[in-house]
Amino acid sequence: MISTKGRYALRVMIDLAKYSDGSYIPLKEIAEREKISKKYLEIIVKELVSAKLLEGVSGKGGGYKLVRSPDEYSVGEILEVTEGSLAIVACLAKGAEECPRAEGCDTLPMWSELNQMIHDFFFKKKLSELL
């Protein structure tokens, strides 16, 4: 399940893509347009900046902007910043220890197939498609 944090991160990215003219957009404006608490957005944009998906500048004339064009962002990469792994089961997460039952697991092929479908869906979907 995608949390509120992940959904709000997408909304921030969409808002920046829609209203960007190349200048920085104050977080207050995004919060007002999206009807999301500015305080909560501060947490989200901090993560997006750390992941180098956004650029932020403080002070007068400051705010946030995308570092790439909207068609260069996948929904999957945005969600992974705020959600962590999108793996459907823990044993399929990147870096997970190999499950001792993997060889004889009757359900692993089903989970693997679903996991791949979800991955492909989110990583093929571009931010520009949501505008």
Steps between C-alpha positions, in 0.01 A plus 500: 500500500627847412494730801384860522864604490552333163179641355586849624851474352340435161268796548796728583688383191193548279440846646859602431476365146174686435593837644871519432635772277858414591496697823468367852150451635445571870378202703223718640349535150514126439342431840216743428429365151518137610322556834779319686663610825818698431665330796432155354621612157827618655575140599414371154696758300803448723504136390448594135788749517725241670419258218590775248152501347447863604720800554424733789614850588415680822445869556335766288421367155559149626293188474520181299526394141545182300856417397388318184210526259178320602545231234832400660343403836334166552222464754694202638809701588291764676308240700815311598642816657208532740378140524824307487475170319189443292551123521177312557666259748811552713702224336486683164623836630837623371775387732278253685669193639426191299210314651594148609165381366535665157594181317193312619259793523191426296382862515826673407436491122163670551650768728787553257262546208281747690807683629630539143163628377487763774860603439448529125178698544649760734837529328355533149247764612656846465419809703410677175219247445333614823482866399 
